[in-house]
């Protein structure tokens, strides 16, 4: 079974042993990648309890969709719908940068997938866009 680095979420290992062996090389890169996560202005659409699922406190991949009716918000959700809401793209925040990344590099300039971390009510997203996911 493969193991994903819990810190940066960007390295995969065949076993815990391989992960420990690679830590000497990966440790500094991992810390740099973790520092690149940025907070977004997240507005939940529904309470997690309404979705019937377990609240997301773990790391996951989110889909970010541009809103054709608004230049200031984007829809965001994860595969298991533990994160469901909107990201506000204010001019001086990371949301605006994220919108540009999706427009330039996203699937058809409309949708992008990103590593995300949810801590309490805060969503942190890594700016590196991921390949399209099959959910």
MOUR-V73277 format. One record per residue. N is the residue number from 1. SS is DSSP state (helix for helix, strand for strand, loop for the rest). PSI is psi in whole degrees, 0 to 359 (999 if undefined). Layout:
BEGIN
N/SS/PSI, N/SS/PSI
END
This chain:
BEGIN
1/loop/144, 2/loop/150, 3/strand/132, 4/strand/142, 5/loop/124, 6/loop/340, 7/loop/300, 8/loop/340, 9/loop/18, 10/loop/356, 11/loop/140, 12/strand/145, 13/strand/150, 14/loop/339, 15/loop/166, 16/helix/323, 17/helix/316, 18/helix/322, 19/helix/315, 20/helix/320, 21/helix/324, 22/helix/349, 23/helix/325, 24/helix/318, 25/helix/321, 26/helix/336, 27/helix/311, 28/helix/322, 29/helix/319, 30/helix/314, 31/helix/321, 32/helix/315, 33/helix/320, 34/helix/324, 35/helix/341, 36/helix/344, 37/loop/138, 38/strand/148, 39/strand/142, 40/strand/156, 41/strand/100, 42/strand/130, 43/strand/110, 44/strand/142, 45/loop/321, 46/loop/153, 47/loop/143, 48/helix/327, 49/helix/331, 50/helix/333, 51/helix/348, 52/loop/9, 53/loop/178, 54/loop/132, 55/loop/141, 56/loop/114, 57/loop/357, 58/loop/180, 59/strand/148, 60/strand/180, 61/strand/135, 62/strand/150, 63/strand/129, 64/strand/121, 65/strand/135, 66/strand/147, 67/loop/115, 68/loop/342, 69/loop/355, 70/loop/138, 71/loop/5, 72/loop/352, 73/strand/154, 74/strand/144, 75/strand/145, 76/strand/138, 77/strand/159, 78/strand/171, 79/loop/321, 80/loop/10, 81/loop/38, 82/loop/337, 83/loop/117, 84/strand/120, 85/strand/207, 86/strand/149, 87/strand/129, 88/strand/127, 89/loop/74, 90/loop/155, 91/loop/325, 92/loop/6, 93/loop/179, 94/helix/334, 95/helix/318, 96/helix/320, 97/helix/318, 98/helix/320, 99/helix/318, 100/helix/320, 101/helix/315, 102/helix/316, 103/helix/320, 104/helix/323, 105/helix/352, 106/loop/170, 107/strand/115, 108/loop/24, 109/loop/21, 110/loop/330, 111/strand/139, 112/strand/152, 113/strand/138, 114/strand/150, 115/strand/140, 116/strand/156, 117/strand/135, 118/strand/124, 119/strand/113, 120/loop/239, 121/loop/10, 122/strand/135, 123/strand/128, 124/strand/131, 125/strand/140, 126/loop/135, 127/loop/350, 128/loop/119, 129/loop/144, 130/strand/164, 131/loop/155, 132/loop/140, 133/loop/152, 134/loop/99, 135/loop/999
END
